[in-house]
Amino acid sequence: MLLLNASDRIIAAADTGPLLSAFQADCQPILRRYFAGVYIAQSQLAEFQKHGAAEKLQDLINDGFVSVIQGLTETEQAEAMRIAHRISTASPSRDPIPRNHLPEAELMVIAQRVALDCEAILLDERAAKEIADEMGLQTIGFMGILGRAGLDGILTKDEIRRLLRICQSQGTHYKDSLIEFVAQTYGR
């Protein structure tokens, strides 16, 4: 897991989950506190549209905080498919179809592009995190970002709990016990 530092904002590649949670809880300012910029894959745009977050995403694209990577080379596409297969067979995976894991896999490929200078991947999905860890990639999820904000004195226990419950009420699968653990452990 990545340890964030507000004084050294980093560049990351982001899966849809953490960004959707940030949109649900209106936490874009917290993202900006820890990240200088975020890359997403073009293949993710439909997912943001499906979840009604296309306008919020477009706002971040328009102001230069989010950049969309338009395409992968054939070699990168092949690597993404290999990674997607690994995710589909990882023990925490709930979906055995590799193609369904391509967005996360593409992010892992994108994050390894030296020219992009990505230091982390924003990722909530457990099976994908497991594979990213095996690949030596740094990951952090939305809960980790809120936890860091709590440790930095930005969010109280009650605020962390409230923000995660907002996400939960909008369909994000956060267990009550995990919400309480994050609030109690990291909130000020």
Secondary structure, DSSP 8 states (H G I E B T S, - for coil): -----TTS-EEEEE-HHHHHHHHHTT-HHHHHHHEEEEEEEGGGHHHHHHTT-HHHHHHHHHTTSEEEE----HHHHHHHHHHHHHHHHSTT-S---GGGGHHHHHHHHHHT-GGGT--EEE---HHHHHHHHHTT--EE-HHHHHHHHHHTTSS-HHHHHHHHHHHHHTT----HHHHHHHHHHH--
